[in-house]
Amino acid sequence: MSTAQKFERLQNITNIDLMAYDLMKKEQYNTRIQEFVFFSRVVEPLLQKIKGQTAQMMKTKLFVNQSYLEMHKAITRYEDMNLQHYTDMNSGELVLTNPDNAEVFNSLNEVGSKL
């Protein structure tokens, strides 16, 4: 098969009409493609920087949540060991382990279990 025959066959299979090809549209598409290439070259390093900062923020958030959990555990232990003595064993005067504040205590425990 000659090159011309292969070209005709490919043109028929792909339904491309070279005579209907518009050079103005080609230039518009090339311009858009070039604008996107320049845009992507500028934006990609910025996105990489934001990705790194986001990773650092997530680590910081994890450390903060763990610190809050440790603080919650320490305050709970303090209430259990010391505050009951000072409140004459009245659990209604406690803050975190108060039976009336059970939902606060449970929500703090749920946050701790998610970590």
PyMOL commands that set and color helices and strands:
alter all, ss='L'
color gray80, all
select helices_A, chain A and resi 3-14+18-20+23-86+91-93+99-114
alter helices_A, ss='H'
color red, helices_A
deselect
rebuild
show_as cartoon
